[in-house]
Amino acid sequence: METLPTELQTLVDLIERYPQLHARTLAKVEFKNYRYPVISVELGAKGCDVPCVLFVGGVHGVEVIGIQVIMALLESILSRLEWDSQLQLLLTKIKLAFVPIVNPVGLLNGTRCNGQRVDLMRNAPIEAETKVTFLVGGQKLSSHLPWYRGHQGVEQETQALIQYVEQLKTNSSSLISLDAHSGFGMTDHIWFPFAGSNRQIQSLGQIHYLEQLYHASYPHHRHYSFSPQSLIYRTHGDIWDYLATPKNDKSFLPLTLEMGSWSWVKKNPRQVFNFAGLFNPQKQHRQVRTLRKHTVLMHFLMDLAASRELENMNLELLLKQNSAALNRWFRC
Ligand SMILES: [Zn+2]
């Protein structure tokens, strides 16, 4: 029996310990004669007429802190559900879904890519409509360079996530997703599609309103910079671009949390000599602080979904938010 990476073993243990978790194996990824599962878990309300919030981590295996942030939320919710009647009530109104480790082999190997050296966030079947950032935007030159898009079509892990999100979209009244990454910049970013085009996502007005509500609700937690990803850098094959492409899909808000890891490196420069150190806090107090830092945002997303405030925006509010968003992010 192969030893699973720690975070994957923790997930398997949670599923055994909490029978109310509805777990599914979305894919089994073979690597060195062992098959590593991509697992989803769900809890909360059932039925197609409830909002859903999805938390995703580990698309890039080396970005362990993203997996840990998502797992810490899941563990906290499971523990609190034993006594917290407010949380129990909340979960009668929404469905929660988690895919904490999209790329188990990347986690095992401590790499950004999967076992085939493919960067899953450059591997979705979608081409950028504008010129992409050189190399970082995704490349098919060599699997030995980073940001490799692959030559064999869509990888198993990418396909598993795409199919799962499409099912959630179909089976929920609305879907907010938060995909946790780390490794870019000094500050924490919240990005949304598109990464490969100047177009506006259908739910642009809702995303702008979400940010406004978050800032009004938590004025002392304004450490996120919200923007379309195309304003930062452009890429091919972004999974969330692909999923946000269908028209008239106003009830899907795919958000990416990009934790600014350069600030950890700045405070502890020796981290640059360790590959994982470029993407994860190495000192324990900094890791704990990071796990704490995003709790408010994640609970806000759950509360917001349960309120159906975004689903019930009237036309006037929607137009106002949409025009504010256009002015802010898309004015030439
Ligand atoms: Zn990443």
Boltz pocket constraint, residues with backbone or C-beta under 6 A from the ligand:
constraints:
  - pocket:
      binder: B
      contacts: [[A, 59], [A, 60], [A, 63], [A, 180], [A, 181], [A, 182], [A, 183]]
      max_distance: 6.0
